[in-house]
């Protein structure tokens, strides 16, 4: 299995630190509002990476944090006249709802920054003792130049770098020993949540939380650290500096980053009026469609979001779900027979699609090609299954389709939809009209149902229906 390592800028063979196990940390969202579709891409991508490792038999310890103390959270709390804790808890709950809709599995651990402050203070203290950090008037800074490997992830020359611009940078920049030094601890301002520390009542800088939580829940060394490419610098660069300076070991063996997502070929921003939350998308599309859309391109390729592309994804996903529906329908009428020799030979050929799927996934998790392999399996399933197929053959095809789509986090079991009484009555009436050979009435009812978004399909086994 090969994956692209941002650290080396090339594909590398994956070799875990511990045989049969994967330790993986993915930076989670700052919870001050509903998550946007830019947050959704790494959630979906790295959940799929995790699922594939599990499919291959690895025991995956998957940690993804919630940043629940931040300037944006505090600002939102002040605007609403509530506590920061209330804001963060509210949006963690909303985030989990959206994750469930996208079929993103809960992490092994979802640590909260506010619950890990003591560990952060210990790490900062260790960095001060080792000479990598210093305190000025209650603020603690990291000595960037003292860490000789600084810049190895972003591949930037230290002299060309500027300290990361983020709202967590504090006043008193002139107190830094070097403009490139970054904040590990900051004193509180009036009305802000704070914690006691040896340096001041305050709160941690943004970068230190991931270093501490990764160490606590995964150990001093991990296999994979992942997130959006916007985190490469300064966040992940700073994590490396903190962790390796503190622990004296390589922090993460592999670094994975997904590319940006644009909206209608423009960068998503509130100022452009093209900011889209996952919750807003869910009002127009099932979030399984959003997941399918995200996996339709390689994770390291820029992805453009548009209504047309989402509609295309909806149609693509529908093809897969329809194939599974068709197999279930045939199974309901099939005789409980074993596969014939001819069917056994036909099923053996499905190994080609499994191999194509695995080859794609093991080439840096190329989900676009993996989806193509699933479509090939769908086509094969549709052409080799019929009313005369044995139940065992149908069951095996469905099990295989379900197994591969589950790796992608796609659900092929259609959500149960209840017809209202009026539509049920119309379908029954149409059946009665057909039996009475009143085909004009039967056709009229079909047209009426189509107007209501119900598509009928007459088969030898009975009527099948689906929503348009």
Secondary structure, 3 states (H helix, E strand, C coil): CEEEECCCCEEEECCCCECCEEEEEECCCECCCCCEHHHHHHHHHHHHHHHHHHHCCCEEEEEECEECCCHHHHHHHHHHCCCHHHHHHHHHHHHHHHHHHCCCCCCCECCEHHHCHHHHHHHHHHHHHCCCEEEECCEEEECHHHCCCCCCCCCCCHHHCCCCCCCCCCCCHHHCCCCCCEEEEEECCCCCCCECCCCCCEEECHHHHHHHHHHHHHCCCEEEEEEEHHHHHHHHHHHHHHHHHHHCCCCEEEEEEECCEEECCEECCCCCCCCCEHHHHHCCCCHHHHHHHHCCCCCCCCEEECHHHHHHHHHHHHHHHHHHHHHHHHHHHCCCCCCCHHHHHHHHCCHHHHHHHHHHHCECCCHHHHHHHHHHHHHHHHHHCCCCCCHHHHHHHHHHHHHHHHHCCCCCCCCCCCCCHHHHHHHHHHHHHHHCCCHHHHHHHHHHHHHCCEEEEEECCEEEEEEC
